[in-house]
Amino acid sequence: MLGGGRNTRRPHGELVADVLAVLWAAGEPLTAQQVKQTLDQGLARTTVATILTRLHEKGTLVRTRPGRSFAYAPVEDAAGLAAGRMRRELEKEPERDLVLKRFVSSLSEADEDVLRHLLLGPRTGAVTAAPSGRTGTGSGGDA
């Protein structure tokens, strides 16, 4: 029976995003039990362990075994993960130039300025200040 409380299911992607947010915030590898405790959402440890295992199998997380349980850490930060998804989508398209043209034409003026700055700036991979005051990473930035 669906309703409020624990019987209501969240979209799977939302739980994955929450798990990744916990790992990014931790700054160190965490076990499934530690992630479960941090989420504090009444989830079973096995549910969290399954999500962590699947993210590891996809290459999103690395895992170590410091004790009896695996500990997981993200391979990339949130921006790196989003950039990877964008790149994979672009690689699927035979008309990449058209996709890029439509993407750029859909950007806000501020985002166009940031993109222009990144494309025209030095290709050192260092973090640079964008015209809007925000920062971005050049190619090869840290993850």
Buried (B, 14 or more C-beta within 10 A) or exposed (E): EEEEEEEEEEEEEEBBEBBBBBBBEBEEBBBBEBBBEBBEEEBEBEBBBEBBBEBBEEEBBEBEEEEEBBBBBBBBBEEBBEBBEEEEEEEEEEEEEEBEEEEEEEEEEEBEBBBEBBEEBEEEEEEBEBEEEEEBBBEEBEE
